[in-house]
Amino acid sequence: MARPEGHQRRIDYAISSSAIRGDTSKLGRLTQLGFDQLELGFFDEYQLPRVMDFAAREGLQYGFHDPLPKPPDYSYPFLTDPDEAKRQRTLDSIGRSLDTATRYGAFYLIGHLPSVIFEPRPGLDPKEIFRLAQDSCARLAAWSEAAGIPIVLENVGPNPYFHRAEDFLKIFRAYPPLKFCLDLGHLHLSAHHYDIDPLAFAELLSPHTAVIHVYNTTPQVFRTHHHVPAHPSLRPEEGWLDIPALLKRAISPASSCTLVFEHTPQYTDDRAFIGEGIAWVKAVVGDF
């Protein structure tokens, strides 16, 4: 997590509970690769105490990802949705997750921005979606400041009305308590939908980037295997994202951040493959 200005840049590493897809019987796997920091999310109210007991026993630090706890009726976040009921439901969820983060002393809380909209809709335009983003983010910034816990907003997509780096930059300049989570995979997918230069996007947002979600994917693989572990064998010329190039642009020389390995087990759960990828990413970052 980013430290106050004046401190030397620091890169932390964490692993996401996405690696076990909510299976609390596999919590031990999260520490077997040498991590002492986790990003936890999507556990329900019955699972959460077990997860937090595990973190306490192991002496782990953690950030949280909305929703936590996950309600039974949870659906995809709608932070910029023109349906006010959906948007309020998302704000309520983030509010509950922030209460959980406060109770357990989490370093930060991740939320999603904007809402996913696959196709243009009649009556919507970028100005309206940006107005909704401003309204939601003004509330989140006030909550974050009051709680003393950074709310870190992650780029998701596609959204035909809110996807440019400049859109995100305006939000973070307007609401300094909010920080940015660069999700490498979602950026790669959005670049396939829109005229986005991923490297320029990552560099422009780097001063506001506190967390980076690290995994690989392609538009085709995402549909079936979701988040693929980062690994040097997954080459950009074969359609995979260029992790070293993106990290070089995304990690600001003036700011600290946390790199979270956010793979899921559908592509492979092979510990050796995952471990090789983690070591590779750390070596890449160490060379910057």
C-alpha positions in Angstrom: 0.0 0.0 0.0 1.3 3.5 -0.8 3.1 5.2 2.0 3.0 9.0 2.8 5.1 11.3 0.6 8.6 11.6 1.8 9.1 7.9 2.3 11.3 5.8 0.1 9.4 3.9 -2.6 8.4 0.4 -1.4 7.0 -2.5 -3.3 5.0 -5.0 -1.4 3.7 -8.4 -2.6 0.4 -10.1 -1.7 -1.7 -13.0 -2.9 -5.5 -12.8 -3.5 -8.0 -15.2 -2.0 -9.2 -15.6 -5.6 -6.5 -18.3 -5.8 -8.7 -20.6 -3.8 -12.1 -19.3 -5.1 -13.7 -19.1 -1.6 -12.7 -22.6 -0.5 -11.7 -22.0 3.1 -10.3 -25.6 3.4 -7.5 -24.3 1.1 -6.5 -21.2 3.1 -3.1 -22.7 3.8 -2.2 -22.6 0.1 -2.2 -18.8 0.4 0.9 -18.8 2.6 2.7 -21.8 1.0 4.3 -19.6 -1.6 5.9 -17.3 0.9 3.4 -14.5 1.2 2.7 -12.7 4.5 0.1 -10.3 3.0 -3.3 -11.2 1.5 -6.1 -9.6 -0.4 -9.3 -11.0 0.9 -12.8 -10.7 -0.6 -16.0 -12.5 -1.5 -16.3 -14.6 1.7 -19.8 -14.8 3.2 -20.6 -14.0 6.8 -20.1 -17.7 7.9 -16.7 -18.0 6.2 -15.3 -14.6 7.2 -14.6 -15.5 10.9 -12.7 -18.6 9.8 -10.7 -16.6 7.3 -9.8 -13.9 9.9 -8.9 -16.5 12.5 -6.5 -18.0 10.0 -4.9 -14.6 9.2 -4.5 -13.9 12.9 -2.9 -17.3 13.6 -0.4 -16.8 10.8 0.4 -13.2 11.6 -0.7 -12.0 8.2 -1.5 -8.5 7.0 -4.2 -7.9 4.5 -6.2 -5.6 2.3 -9.9 -6.3 1.6 -11.9 -6.5 -1.6 -15.6 -5.6 -1.7 -17.9 -7.5 -0.9 -16.8 -8.6 2.5 -18.9 -10.3 3.8 -20.6 -11.2 0.5 -24.4 -11.1 0.9 -26.5 -14.0 -0.4 -28.1 -11.7 -3.1 -24.7 -10.2 -4.3 -24.6 -9.2 -8.0 -22.0 -7.4 -10.0 -21.2 -3.9 -8.8 -23.0 -1.0 -10.4 -21.1 2.1 -9.1 -22.0 4.1 -12.2 -25.2 2.5 -13.2 -28.1 4.8 -14.1 -30.4 2.5 -12.2 -30.3 4.3 -8.8 -31.4 1.2 -6.9 -28.5 -0.8 -8.3 -26.1 2.0 -7.7 -27.3 2.4 -4.1 -27.0 -1.4 -3.6 -23.3 -1.2 -4.6 -22.7 1.8 -2.3 -24.3 -0.1 0.6 -22.1 -3.1 -0.1 -18.9 -0.9 -0.1 -20.1 0.7 3.1 -20.5 -2.7 4.8 -17.1 -3.8 3.5 -15.5 -0.6 4.8 -17.0 -1.3 8.3 -15.5 -4.8 8.0 -12.1 -3.3 7.0 -12.3 -0.9 10.0 -13.1 -3.7 12.4 -10.2 -5.9 11.3 -7.7 -3.2 10.5 -7.3 -3.8 6.8 -4.7 -1.7 4.9 -7.2 -0.8 2.2 -10.5 -1.7 0.5 -10.9 -2.4 -3.2 -14.0 -1.5 -5.2 -14.9 -1.6 -8.9 -15.2 1.4 -11.2 -17.1 1.8 -13.5 -20.0 -0.5 -14.0 -19.7 -3.1 -16.8 -21.8 -2.2 -19.8 -21.2 -4.4 -22.8 -23.2 -2.5 -25.4 -24.3 1.2 -25.8 -27.7 1.9 -24.4 -30.2 4.5 -25.6 -30.2 7.6 -23.5 -26.7 7.1 -22.0 -23.7 9.2 -22.8 -20.2 9.7 -21.3 -21.3 12.9 -19.5 -24.1 11.2 -17.7 -21.9 8.2 -16.7 -19.2 10.5 -15.5 -21.7 12.5 -13.4 -22.8 9.2 -11.7 -19.1 8.4 -11.1 -18.5 11.8 -9.5 -21.5 11.4 -7.3 -20.5 7.9 -6.1 -16.9 8.8 -5.7 -17.6 11.9 -3.7 -19.4 9.7 -1.2 -16.7 7.1 -1.2 -14.0 9.7 -0.6 -15.8 11.1 2.4 -16.2 7.6 3.8 -12.6 6.7 3.2 -11.4 9.9 4.9 -13.7 9.3 7.9 -12.6 5.7 8.3 -8.9 6.4 7.8 -8.7 3.5 5.3 -8.0 4.1 1.6 -10.7 3.0 -0.8 -8.9 1.8 -3.9 -10.9 1.8 -7.1 -10.1 -0.9 -9.7 -10.6 -0.4 -13.4 -13.1 -2.9 -14.9 -14.8 -3.1 -18.2 -16.0 -3.0 -20.8 -17.9 0.2 -20.6 -18.3 2.3 -23.8 -18.8 5.5 -21.8 -16.0 5.3 -19.2 -12.8 3.7 -20.2 -10.2 6.3 -21.1 -7.3 7.0 -18.8 -8.4 10.6 -18.7 -11.7 9.6 -17.2 -10.0 7.8 -14.3 -7.5 10.6 -13.9 -10.2 13.3 -13.4 -11.7 11.2 -10.6 -8.5 10.7 -8.7 -7.5 14.3 -9.0 -10.9 15.4 -7.8 -11.1 13.0 -4.8 -7.6 12.6 -3.3 -8.6 10.1 -0.6 -9.4 7.6 -3.3 -6.6 5.6 -4.9 -6.3 3.5 -8.0 -6.0 -0.3 -8.5 -4.6 -1.1 -11.9 -6.0 -4.5 -12.9 -3.7 -5.6 -15.7 -6.2 -8.2 -17.2 -9.1 -5.8 -17.3 -6.9 -3.2 -19.0 -5.8 -5.8 -21.6 -9.5 -6.7 -22.3 -10.6 -3.1 -22.5 -7.9 -2.4 -25.0 -9.4 -5.1 -27.3 -12.8 -3.2 -27.1 -11.7 0.4 -27.4 -8.9 2.5 -28.8 -6.7 2.4 -25.6 -3.0 2.3 -25.4 -2.4 0.1 -22.3 1.1 1.4 -21.7 0.1 5.0 -21.8 -2.9 4.3 -19.6 -0.7 2.6 -17.0 1.8 5.4 -17.0 -0.8 8.2 -16.8 -2.4 6.6 -13.7 0.9 5.6 -12.0 1.0 8.5 -9.6 -2.4 7.4 -8.2 -1.7 3.7 -8.3 -1.6 2.0 -4.9 -2.4 -1.6 -5.9 -1.8 -3.6 -9.0 -3.7 -6.9 -9.7 -1.3 -9.2 -11.5 -2.4 -12.1 -13.7 -2.6 -12.8 -17.4 -5.5 -13.4 -19.9 -6.7 -13.0 -23.4 -10.3 -12.2 -24.4 -10.9 -15.9 -25.4 -9.2 -17.4 -22.3 -11.0 -15.0 -19.9 -14.4 -16.5 -20.8 -13.3 -20.0 -19.8 -10.4 -19.7 -17.4 -10.8 -16.2 -16.0 -7.5 -15.1 -14.3 -4.5 -17.0 -15.5 -1.3 -17.0 -13.3 1.4 -14.7 -14.5 4.2 -16.8 -16.2 7.0 -16.0 -18.6 5.8 -18.7 -21.0 2.7 -16.6 -21.8 4.0 -14.5 -24.6 2.6 -11.1 -25.9 3.0 -12.2 -29.5 0.5 -15.0 -28.8 -2.1 -12.6 -27.5 -1.2 -12.5 -23.8 -0.6 -9.2 -22.1 2.9 -7.9 -21.7 3.3 -7.9 -18.0 6.9 -6.6 -17.8 6.2 -3.6 -20.0 3.0 -2.7 -18.1 4.6 -3.0 -14.7 7.5 -0.8 -15.8 5.0 2.0 -16.7 2.6 1.4 -13.8 5.0 1.5 -10.9 5.8 5.1 -10.2 9.3 5.9 -9.1 7.9 8.3 -6.5 5.1 6.1 -5.0 4.9 2.8 -3.2 2.4 0.1 -4.2 1.3 -3.4 -3.5 1.4 -6.0 -6.3 -1.4 -8.6 -5.7 -1.2 -11.9 -7.5 -4.9 -12.3 -8.4 -5.0 -15.6 -10.4 -7.8 -18.1 -10.2 -7.4 -21.9 -10.3 -9.4 -22.7 -13.6 -6.4 -22.5 -15.9 -4.0 -24.3 -13.6 -3.6 -24.9 -9.9 -0.1 -26.3 -10.3 2.1 -24.9 -7.5 5.3 -25.1 -9.5 3.9 -23.1 -12.4 2.4 -20.5 -10.1 5.6 -20.2 -8.1 7.7 -19.8 -11.3 5.5 -16.9 -12.3 5.6 -15.2 -9.0 9.4 -15.4 -8.9 9.6 -14.1 -12.5 7.4 -11.0 -11.7 9.5 -10.3 -8.6 12.7 -10.5 -10.7 11.2 -8.2 -13.4 10.2 -5.6 -10.8 13.6 -5.9 -9.1 15.3 -4.9 -12.3 13.5 -1.6 -12.6 
